[in-house]
Amino acid sequence: MEKRTGTLIALALVLVAAAAAAYWGIASRAHAMDRLARDTEAMAITTVAVEHPIRGSLQQELVLPGTMQAFTDAPVYARTNGYLKARYVDIGSRVRAGQVLAEIDTPEIDQQLQQARADLETAKANEHLAEITAQRYQNLIKSESVSQQDLDDANGNLASKQATVDSALYNVKRLEQLYAFKRIIAPFAGVITARNVDVGALIDSGNSARELFHIADTSKLRVFVSVPEAYSREAAHGVPATLTLDEFPGRSFAGVITRTADAIDVSSRTMRTEIDVDNARRELLPGAYAQVHLQLPTPTSTFRLPVNALIFRGQGLQVATVDAHSRIVLETVTPGRDLGTAIEIVSGLTGDESVVVNPPDSITTGEQVRVAAPAEGRS
């Protein structure tokens, strides 16, 4: 009896051990399956790196090609005929206003002026005789020694002689002005940029005249640029500008927009704009090419993002942002200027977003993601 009881106890212990082993095996397998499921789910969540948009400045720089011109520039012509007698300046000569540039020998004008002066003296003598005659007839009419017709003839003759004097006088003044034009005068202070005649050259005036000299005032320069229509409203009077030239590496010259055409050229869709630049040291030369940097105010807030944050799809240009629940939200944005490694965003962002960098092509709205910790040295 005791032997049978021991056998039953041993058998019960074996059954308990077997049940325990089976339970342990089942529990371990369930735990492993649960862990595998969690690991699988965790591996299915994409880890992404994010950056915050960088707010752009209140100004944007627009770089345009420009051509410099003298602030005042004029050709110098002759107003009388003759031969060039003397020349006192050459190209590169700096002259002051009123300075004599050259003299013309005008023998024909000289002779005409002498003749005109002689004609004036003759007219004055005839006028004086007519005046004496008219006064005499005025006295004789009182005693009826002459008729009224004789008096009227005398007065009419006097008026005619006076008109002849006036005509001769104006002719003298005209020839005196032509005589004064023998001296070629600088109209303003500047530099002689061209000389087209030399001593002995035949000088003509009128429609056949040719340019004798060219003078330019280079103490201030005008720089003309064509501003694209999209920026025409911002390119207003008073906007600062900076000029850079290849011949002055590392240097810049300050200017300001002084006037615009206030109209768009239909052929180029640009607005002609003038920038004034001080050139008191005469370093800048008219006709030179310059890069004009315009600091234009931006009409709206802009942001900068790295170019590898952009997603190109049929819906347009988009970026992937991560919300507070670590889920993806795709935002459609409007690009601005391409800055190389970065791009300007003019609309579609508020600046508080966490934007995914290098998003996978398959990323979609609502997708759960994990945000990677920022690398050291990156905000």
Contacts in CASP RR format, 6 or more apart in sequence:
PFRMAT RR
TARGET T0000
AUTHOR 0000-0000-0000
METHOD contacts of the structure
MODEL  1
MEKRTGTLIALALVLVAAAAAAYWGIASRAHAMDRLARDTEAMAITTVAV
EHPIRGSLQQELVLPGTMQAFTDAPVYARTNGYLKARYVDIGSRVRAGQV
LAEIDTPEIDQQLQQARADLETAKANEHLAEITAQRYQNLIKSESVSQQD
LDDANGNLASKQATVDSALYNVKRLEQLYAFKRIIAPFAGVITARNVDVG
ALIDSGNSARELFHIADTSKLRVFVSVPEAYSREAAHGVPATLTLDEFPG
RSFAGVITRTADAIDVSSRTMRTEIDVDNARRELLPGAYAQVHLQLPTPT
STFRLPVNALIFRGQGLQVATVDAHSRIVLETVTPGRDLGTAIEIVSGLT
GDESVVVNPPDSITTGEQVRVAAPAEGRS
45 368 0 8 1.000
45 369 0 8 1.000
45 370 0 8 1.000
46 360 0 8 1.000
46 363 0 8 1.000
46 367 0 8 1.000
46 369 0 8 1.000
46 370 0 8 1.000
47 369 0 8 1.000
47 370 0 8 1.000
47 371 0 8 1.000
47 372 0 8 1.000
48 320 0 8 1.000
48 322 0 8 1.000
48 356 0 8 1.000
48 357 0 8 1.000
48 359 0 8 1.000
48 369 0 8 1.000
48 370 0 8 1.000
48 371 0 8 1.000
48 372 0 8 1.000
49 356 0 8 1.000
49 357 0 8 1.000
49 358 0 8 1.000
49 371 0 8 1.000
49 372 0 8 1.000
49 374 0 8 1.000
50 322 0 8 1.000
50 354 0 8 1.000
50 355 0 8 1.000
50 356 0 8 1.000
50 357 0 8 1.000
50 371 0 8 1.000
50 372 0 8 1.000
51 305 0 8 1.000
51 306 0 8 1.000
51 309 0 8 1.000
51 354 0 8 1.000
51 355 0 8 1.000
51 357 0 8 1.000
51 378 0 8 1.000
52 351 0 8 1.000
52 352 0 8 1.000
52 353 0 8 1.000
52 354 0 8 1.000
52 355 0 8 1.000
52 379 0 8 1.000
53 303 0 8 1.000
53 304 0 8 1.000
53 305 0 8 1.000
53 345 0 8 1.000
53 349 0 8 1.000
53 351 0 8 1.000
53 353 0 8 1.000
53 355 0 8 1.000
54 303 0 8 1.000
54 304 0 8 1.000
54 305 0 8 1.000
55 301 0 8 1.000
55 302 0 8 1.000
55 303 0 8 1.000
55 304 0 8 1.000
55 351 0 8 1.000
56 298 0 8 1.000
56 301 0 8 1.000
56 302 0 8 1.000
56 303 0 8 1.000
56 304 0 8 1.000
56 344 0 8 1.000
57 298 0 8 1.000
58 297 0 8 1.000
58 298 0 8 1.000
59 295 0 8 1.000
59 296 0 8 1.000
59 297 0 8 1.000
59 298 0 8 1.000
60 295 0 8 1.000
60 296 0 8 1.000
60 297 0 8 1.000
60 298 0 8 1.000
60 302 0 8 1.000
60 337 0 8 1.000
61 293 0 8 1.000
61 294 0 8 1.000
61 295 0 8 1.000
61 296 0 8 1.000
62 227 0 8 1.000
62 231 0 8 1.000
62 235 0 8 1.000
62 293 0 8 1.000
62 294 0 8 1.000
62 296 0 8 1.000
63 291 0 8 1.000
63 292 0 8 1.000
63 293 0 8 1.000
63 294 0 8 1.000
64 225 0 8 1.000
64 226 0 8 1.000
64 227 0 8 1.000
64 291 0 8 1.000
64 292 0 8 1.000
64 294 0 8 1.000
65 225 0 8 1.000
65 289 0 8 1.000
65 290 0 8 1.000
65 291 0 8 1.000
65 292 0 8 1.000
66 223 0 8 1.000
66 224 0 8 1.000
66 225 0 8 1.000
66 289 0 8 1.000
66 290 0 8 1.000
66 291 0 8 1.000
66 292 0 8 1.000
67 223 0 8 1.000
67 224 0 8 1.000
67 287 0 8 1.000
67 288 0 8 1.000
67 289 0 8 1.000
67 290 0 8 1.000
68 221 0 8 1.000
68 222 0 8 1.000
68 223 0 8 1.000
68 277 0 8 1.000
68 284 0 8 1.000
68 285 0 8 1.000
68 286 0 8 1.000
68 287 0 8 1.000
68 288 0 8 1.000
68 289 0 8 1.000
68 290 0 8 1.000
69 221 0 8 1.000
69 222 0 8 1.000
69 223 0 8 1.000
69 224 0 8 1.000
69 286 0 8 1.000
69 287 0 8 1.000
70 193 0 8 1.000
70 216 0 8 1.000
70 217 0 8 1.000
70 218 0 8 1.000
70 221 0 8 1.000
70 222 0 8 1.000
70 286 0 8 1.000
71 217 0 8 1.000
71 218 0 8 1.000
71 219 0 8 1.000
71 220 0 8 1.000
71 221 0 8 1.000
71 222 0 8 1.000
71 276 0 8 1.000
72 188 0 8 1.000
72 216 0 8 1.000
72 217 0 8 1.000
73 214 0 8 1.000
73 215 0 8 1.000
73 216 0 8 1.000
73 217 0 8 1.000
73 286 0 8 1.000
74 187 0 8 1.000
74 188 0 8 1.000
74 214 0 8 1.000
74 215 0 8 1.000
74 216 0 8 1.000
75 211 0 8 1.000
75 213 0 8 1.000
75 214 0 8 1.000
76 101 0 8 1.000
76 184 0 8 1.000
76 186 0 8 1.000
76 187 0 8 1.000
76 211 0 8 1.000
76 212 0 8 1.000
76 213 0 8 1.000
76 214 0 8 1.000
76 215 0 8 1.000
77 205 0 8 1.000
77 209 0 8 1.000
77 210 0 8 1.000
77 211 0 8 1.000
77 212 0 8 1.000
78 104 0 8 1.000
78 181 0 8 1.000
78 184 0 8 1.000
78 203 0 8 1.000
78 204 0 8 1.000
78 205 0 8 1.000
78 209 0 8 1.000
78 212 0 8 1.000
79 178 0 8 1.000
79 181 0 8 1.000
79 205 0 8 1.000
80 104 0 8 1.000
80 106 0 8 1.000
80 109 0 8 1.000
80 178 0 8 1.000
80 179 0 8 1.000
80 181 0 8 1.000
80 182 0 8 1.000
80 203 0 8 1.000
80 205 0 8 1.000
81 106 0 8 1.000
81 108 0 8 1.000
81 109 0 8 1.000
81 203 0 8 1.000
81 204 0 8 1.000
81 205 0 8 1.000
82 104 0 8 1.000
82 105 0 8 1.000
82 106 0 8 1.000
82 107 0 8 1.000
82 108 0 8 1.000
82 109 0 8 1.000
82 202 0 8 1.000
82 203 0 8 1.000
82 204 0 8 1.000
83 104 0 8 1.000
83 105 0 8 1.000
83 200 0 8 1.000
83 201 0 8 1.000
83 202 0 8 1.000
83 203 0 8 1.000
84 102 0 8 1.000
84 103 0 8 1.000
84 104 0 8 1.000
84 105 0 8 1.000
84 197 0 8 1.000
84 198 0 8 1.000
84 199 0 8 1.000
84 200 0 8 1.000
84 201 0 8 1.000
84 203 0 8 1.000
85 102 0 8 1.000
85 103 0 8 1.000
85 104 0 8 1.000
85 105 0 8 1.000
85 182 0 8 1.000
85 199 0 8 1.000
85 200 0 8 1.000
86 102 0 8 1.000
86 103 0 8 1.000
86 199 0 8 1.000
87 101 0 8 1.000
87 102 0 8 1.000
87 195 0 8 1.000
87 197 0 8 1.000
87 198 0 8 1.000
87 199 0 8 1.000
88 100 0 8 1.000
88 101 0 8 1.000
88 102 0 8 1.000
89 95 0 8 1.000
89 99 0 8 1.000
89 101 0 8 1.000
89 102 0 8 1.000
89 192 0 8 1.000
89 195 0 8 1.000
89 213 0 8 1.000
90 192 0 8 1.000
90 195 0 8 1.000
91 192 0 8 1.000
91 193 0 8 1.000
91 194 0 8 1.000
91 195 0 8 1.000
92 191 0 8 1.000
92 192 0 8 1.000
92 193 0 8 1.000
93 191 0 8 1.000
93 192 0 8 1.000
94 189 0 8 1.000
94 190 0 8 1.000
94 191 0 8 1.000
94 192 0 8 1.000
95 101 0 8 1.000
95 186 0 8 1.000
95 189 0 8 1.000
95 190 0 8 1.000
95 191 0 8 1.000
95 192 0 8 1.000
95 215 0 8 1.000
96 186 0 8 1.000
96 189 0 8 1.000
96 190 0 8 1.000
97 186 0 8 1.000
97 187 0 8 1.000
97 188 0 8 1.000
97 189 0 8 1.000
98 185 0 8 1.000
98 186 0 8 1.000
98 187 0 8 1.000
99 185 0 8 1.000
99 186 0 8 1.000
100 183 0 8 1.000
100 184 0 8 1.000
100 185 0 8 1.000
100 186 0 8 1.000
101 184 0 8 1.000
101 185 0 8 1.000
101 186 0 8 1.000
101 192 0 8 1.000
101 212 0 8 1.000
101 213 0 8 1.000
102 183 0 8 1.000
102 184 0 8 1.000
102 197 0 8 1.000
102 212 0 8 1.000
102 213 0 8 1.000
103 182 0 8 1.000
103 183 0 8 1.000
103 184 0 8 1.000
104 181 0 8 1.000
104 182 0 8 1.000
104 183 0 8 1.000
104 184 0 8 1.000
104 203 0 8 1.000
105 182 0 8 1.000
106 178 0 8 1.000
106 179 0 8 1.000
106 182 0 8 1.000
109 175 0 8 1.000
109 178 0 8 1.000
109 179 0 8 1.000
109 182 0 8 1.000
110 179 0 8 1.000
112 175 0 8 1.000
113 172 0 8 1.000
113 175 0 8 1.000
113 176 0 8 1.000
113 178 0 8 1.000
113 179 0 8 1.000
116 168 0 8 1.000
116 171 0 8 1.000
116 172 0 8 1.000
116 175 0 8 1.000
117 172 0 8 1.000
119 168 0 8 1.000
119 171 0 8 1.000
120 165 0 8 1.000
120 168 0 8 1.000
120 169 0 8 1.000
120 171 0 8 1.000
120 172 0 8 1.000
122 168 0 8 1.000
123 161 0 8 1.000
123 164 0 8 1.000
123 165 0 8 1.000
123 167 0 8 1.000
123 168 0 8 1.000
124 165 0 8 1.000
124 168 0 8 1.000
126 161 0 8 1.000
126 164 0 8 1.000
127 158 0 8 1.000
127 161 0 8 1.000
127 162 0 8 1.000
127 164 0 8 1.000
127 165 0 8 1.000
129 161 0 8 1.000
130 154 0 8 1.000
130 157 0 8 1.000
130 158 0 8 1.000
130 160 0 8 1.000
130 161 0 8 1.000
130 162 0 8 1.000
131 158 0 8 1.000
131 161 0 8 1.000
133 154 0 8 1.000
133 157 0 8 1.000
133 158 0 8 1.000
134 151 0 8 1.000
134 154 0 8 1.000
134 155 0 8 1.000
134 156 0 8 1.000
134 157 0 8 1.000
134 158 0 8 1.000
136 154 0 8 1.000
137 146 0 8 1.000
137 150 0 8 1.000
137 151 0 8 1.000
137 154 0 8 1.000
137 155 0 8 1.000
138 151 0 8 1.000
140 146 0 8 1.000
140 151 0 8 1.000
141 148 0 8 1.000
141 151 0 8 1.000
181 205 0 8 1.000
184 212 0 8 1.000
184 213 0 8 1.000
186 215 0 8 1.000
187 215 0 8 1.000
188 215 0 8 1.000
188 217 0 8 1.000
189 217 0 8 1.000
190 215 0 8 1.000
190 216 0 8 1.000
190 217 0 8 1.000
190 218 0 8 1.000
190 219 0 8 1.000
191 215 0 8 1.000
191 216 0 8 1.000
191 217 0 8 1.000
191 218 0 8 1.000
191 282 0 8 1.000
192 213 0 8 1.000
192 214 0 8 1.000
192 215 0 8 1.000
193 214 0 8 1.000
193 215 0 8 1.000
193 216 0 8 1.000
193 286 0 8 1.000
194 211 0 8 1.000
194 213 0 8 1.000
194 214 0 8 1.000
195 212 0 8 1.000
195 213 0 8 1.000
196 210 0 8 1.000
196 211 0 8 1.000
196 212 0 8 1.000
196 213 0 8 1.000
197 203 0 8 1.000
197 210 0 8 1.000
197 212 0 8 1.000
203 212 0 8 1.000
204 210 0 8 1.000
216 286 0 8 1.000
218 279 0 8 1.000
218 282 0 8 1.000
218 284 0 8 1.000
218 285 0 8 1.000
218 286 0 8 1.000
219 278 0 8 1.000
219 279 0 8 1.000
219 280 0 8 1.000
219 282 0 8 1.000
220 276 0 8 1.000
220 277 0 8 1.000
220 278 0 8 1.000
220 279 0 8 1.000
221 276 0 8 1.000
221 277 0 8 1.000
221 279 0 8 1.000
221 284 0 8 1.000
221 286 0 8 1.000
222 274 0 8 1.000
222 275 0 8 1.000
222 276 0 8 1.000
222 277 0 8 1.000
223 241 0 8 1.000
223 243 0 8 1.000
223 255 0 8 1.000
223 274 0 8 1.000
223 275 0 8 1.000
223 276 0 8 1.000
223 277 0 8 1.000
223 290 0 8 1.000
223 292 0 8 1.000
224 272 0 8 1.000
224 273 0 8 1.000
224 274 0 8 1.000
224 275 0 8 1.000
225 272 0 8 1.000
225 273 0 8 1.000
225 275 0 8 1.000
225 292 0 8 1.000
225 294 0 8 1.000
226 265 0 8 1.000
226 268 0 8 1.000
226 270 0 8 1.000
226 271 0 8 1.000
226 272 0 8 1.000
226 273 0 8 1.000
227 235 0 8 1.000
227 260 0 8 1.000
227 270 0 8 1.000
227 271 0 8 1.000
227 273 0 8 1.000
227 294 0 8 1.000
228 269 0 8 1.000
228 270 0 8 1.000
229 264 0 8 1.000
229 269 0 8 1.000
229 270 0 8 1.000
229 271 0 8 1.000
231 294 0 8 1.000
231 296 0 8 1.000
232 260 0 8 1.000
232 264 0 8 1.000
232 270 0 8 1.000
232 271 0 8 1.000
233 299 0 8 1.000
234 296 0 8 1.000
234 297 0 8 1.000
234 298 0 8 1.000
234 299 0 8 1.000
235 257 0 8 1.000
235 260 0 8 1.000
235 271 0 8 1.000
235 273 0 8 1.000
235 294 0 8 1.000
235 296 0 8 1.000
236 257 0 8 1.000
236 260 0 8 1.000
237 257 0 8 1.000
237 258 0 8 1.000
237 259 0 8 1.000
237 260 0 8 1.000
238 256 0 8 1.000
238 257 0 8 1.000
238 258 0 8 1.000
239 256 0 8 1.000
239 257 0 8 1.000
239 294 0 8 1.000
239 295 0 8 1.000
239 296 0 8 1.000
239 297 0 8 1.000
240 254 0 8 1.000
240 255 0 8 1.000
240 256 0 8 1.000
240 257 0 8 1.000
240 294 0 8 1.000
240 295 0 8 1.000
241 254 0 8 1.000
241 255 0 8 1.000
241 256 0 8 1.000
241 257 0 8 1.000
241 275 0 8 1.000
241 292 0 8 1.000
241 293 0 8 1.000
241 294 0 8 1.000
241 295 0 8 1.000
242 252 0 8 1.000
242 253 0 8 1.000
242 254 0 8 1.000
242 255 0 8 1.000
242 292 0 8 1.000
242 293 0 8 1.000
242 295 0 8 1.000
243 252 0 8 1.000
243 253 0 8 1.000
243 254 0 8 1.000
243 255 0 8 1.000
243 275 0 8 1.000
243 277 0 8 1.000
243 284 0 8 1.000
243 290 0 8 1.000
243 291 0 8 1.000
243 292 0 8 1.000
243 293 0 8 1.000
244 250 0 8 1.000
244 251 0 8 1.000
244 252 0 8 1.000
244 253 0 8 1.000
244 290 0 8 1.000
244 291 0 8 1.000
244 293 0 8 1.000
245 251 0 8 1.000
245 253 0 8 1.000
245 284 0 8 1.000
245 288 0 8 1.000
245 289 0 8 1.000
245 290 0 8 1.000
245 291 0 8 1.000
246 289 0 8 1.000
247 288 0 8 1.000
248 283 0 8 1.000
252 293 0 8 1.000
253 277 0 8 1.000
253 284 0 8 1.000
254 277 0 8 1.000
254 278 0 8 1.000
255 275 0 8 1.000
255 276 0 8 1.000
255 277 0 8 1.000
255 278 0 8 1.000
256 275 0 8 1.000
256 276 0 8 1.000
257 273 0 8 1.000
257 274 0 8 1.000
257 275 0 8 1.000
257 294 0 8 1.000
258 274 0 8 1.000
258 275 0 8 1.000
258 276 0 8 1.000
259 273 0 8 1.000
259 274 0 8 1.000
260 271 0 8 1.000
260 272 0 8 1.000
260 273 0 8 1.000
260 274 0 8 1.000
261 271 0 8 1.000
261 272 0 8 1.000
261 273 0 8 1.000
262 271 0 8 1.000
263 271 0 8 1.000
264 270 0 8 1.000
264 271 0 8 1.000
265 271 0 8 1.000
265 272 0 8 1.000
275 292 0 8 1.000
277 284 0 8 1.000
300 346 0 8 1.000
300 347 0 8 1.000
302 336 0 8 1.000
302 344 0 8 1.000
302 345 0 8 1.000
302 346 0 8 1.000
303 344 0 8 1.000
303 345 0 8 1.000
303 349 0 8 1.000
303 351 0 8 1.000
304 339 0 8 1.000
304 342 0 8 1.000
304 343 0 8 1.000
304 344 0 8 1.000
304 345 0 8 1.000
305 319 0 8 1.000
305 342 0 8 1.000
305 343 0 8 1.000
305 345 0 8 1.000
305 355 0 8 1.000
306 341 0 8 1.000
306 342 0 8 1.000
306 343 0 8 1.000
306 357 0 8 1.000
307 338 0 8 1.000
307 340 0 8 1.000
307 341 0 8 1.000
307 342 0 8 1.000
307 343 0 8 1.000
308 357 0 8 1.000
308 358 0 8 1.000
309 319 0 8 1.000
309 320 0 8 1.000
309 355 0 8 1.000
309 356 0 8 1.000
309 357 0 8 1.000
309 358 0 8 1.000
309 359 0 8 1.000
310 317 0 8 1.000
310 318 0 8 1.000
310 319 0 8 1.000
310 335 0 8 1.000
310 343 0 8 1.000
311 317 0 8 1.000
311 318 0 8 1.000
311 319 0 8 1.000
311 320 0 8 1.000
311 330 0 8 1.000
311 359 0 8 1.000
311 363 0 8 1.000
312 318 0 8 1.000
315 330 0 8 1.000
315 332 0 8 1.000
316 332 0 8 1.000
317 332 0 8 1.000
317 333 0 8 1.000
317 334 0 8 1.000
317 335 0 8 1.000
318 330 0 8 1.000
318 331 0 8 1.000
318 332 0 8 1.000
318 333 0 8 1.000
319 330 0 8 1.000
319 331 0 8 1.000
319 333 0 8 1.000
319 345 0 8 1.000
319 349 0 8 1.000
319 353 0 8 1.000
319 355 0 8 1.000
319 356 0 8 1.000
319 359 0 8 1.000
320 328 0 8 1.000
320 329 0 8 1.000
320 330 0 8 1.000
320 331 0 8 1.000
320 355 0 8 1.000
320 356 0 8 1.000
320 359 0 8 1.000
320 363 0 8 1.000
321 328 0 8 1.000
321 329 0 8 1.000
321 330 0 8 1.000
321 331 0 8 1.000
321 353 0 8 1.000
321 354 0 8 1.000
321 355 0 8 1.000
321 356 0 8 1.000
322 328 0 8 1.000
322 329 0 8 1.000
322 354 0 8 1.000
322 356 0 8 1.000
322 369 0 8 1.000
322 371 0 8 1.000
323 329 0 8 1.000
326 368 0 8 1.000
326 369 0 8 1.000
326 370 0 8 1.000
326 371 0 8 1.000
327 366 0 8 1.000
327 367 0 8 1.000
327 368 0 8 1.000
327 369 0 8 1.000
328 356 0 8 1.000
328 363 0 8 1.000
328 364 0 8 1.000
328 365 0 8 1.000
328 366 0 8 1.000
328 367 0 8 1.000
328 368 0 8 1.000
328 369 0 8 1.000
329 365 0 8 1.000
329 366 0 8 1.000
330 363 0 8 1.000
330 364 0 8 1.000
330 365 0 8 1.000
331 348 0 8 1.000
331 349 0 8 1.000
331 353 0 8 1.000
332 348 0 8 1.000
333 345 0 8 1.000
333 347 0 8 1.000
333 348 0 8 1.000
333 349 0 8 1.000
334 345 0 8 1.000
334 346 0 8 1.000
334 347 0 8 1.000
334 348 0 8 1.000
335 343 0 8 1.000
335 344 0 8 1.000
335 345 0 8 1.000
335 346 0 8 1.000
336 343 0 8 1.000
336 344 0 8 1.000
336 345 0 8 1.000
336 346 0 8 1.000
337 343 0 8 1.000
337 344 0 8 1.000
338 344 0 8 1.000
349 355 0 8 1.000
354 371 0 8 1.000
356 363 0 8 1.000
356 369 0 8 1.000
END
